[in-house]
Each structure stands twice: as C-alpha cells, then as structure tokens.
Amino acid sequence: MTAEDIIVQKLRWGRPKDLDDAKAILAIEGTESLDMTYIENWCTTHKTTDRLQAALAGIPKI
C-alpha cells in the first residue's frame, strides 16, 4: 500500500483521527512528491474531494 492509497482510505473513512492522519501524511510527504492526480481521481470517485481540499488547506505553509 502506498502513501497515496493510505491518504485516499483515510479521507474515505472520514473519522476525525483519519482526517488528521491524512493531513499529516500530506504534510510530511509533500504534495510535490505524492501522485496528486491519483489521489484526486480517487477522491472524485469516492466523493471526498471536499475532505482532500480541507486537509490540504490545513497544512501549514513553511
């Protein structure tokens, strides 16, 4: 299982801890090193794009 798969599953489950985990993985791995097209495609399929956008917006800028 890849980091992208874990993010997709965590966003799909949608529990507060899972959403925090997804945000943490996004922050640690960095969107530039993740296959964001893959993540976005699955989020569209699962209708969790809003959760993905919220997770991305919650990552502090460095």
N, C-alpha and C positions, 0 to 999 in steps of 0.2 A: 504494500500500500504506500502510495506517495504522499508527500505533504499536501499536494493538491486534493487528493482523494479524502484525506482527513478533514481538510477545510470544508469541502463540499458536504461531507457527512455531518460535521458539527453544525453547520448552518442549517442543514435539513432537520436535525433533531430540535434545534431552536431553544433548548433549555438555557437559562442564564449562564451556567457554567460552560456549556458547549459554545455559546456565543463568545464568551471571554477567551476560551481556548482557541477558537478560530481567529480571533483578533490577534492573540499572542503569536500564533504561527505566522500570520500575515506580517506582523511587525518584525519578527525575528528573521524569517526567510527573506523578506523584502519582495515587493511586488515585481521588481525588475528581474529577480531570479526565479520566480514562480511562473508557471504557464497560466497566465491570467485568462487567456482565451478559453482554455479547458475549463477553468473554474466558472467563468461567466456563462459558458454554454450549459453546464450542468445546473447552475443556479437558475437559468432561464427555464430549463426543463422542469425543475422542481418548484418553480415559482418562489425562489428565495433570494431573488436579486436585491430586494429591499434590505434583507439581512446582510448581504455582502456589502452593499453600499454603506450601511450603518457601521459595519466592522471596519471598513476602510477609512471612514470619516473619524473613527475613534482612535486611530493610530497617531500618536504624537509626531509632529514634524521635527526632524533633527537637522 
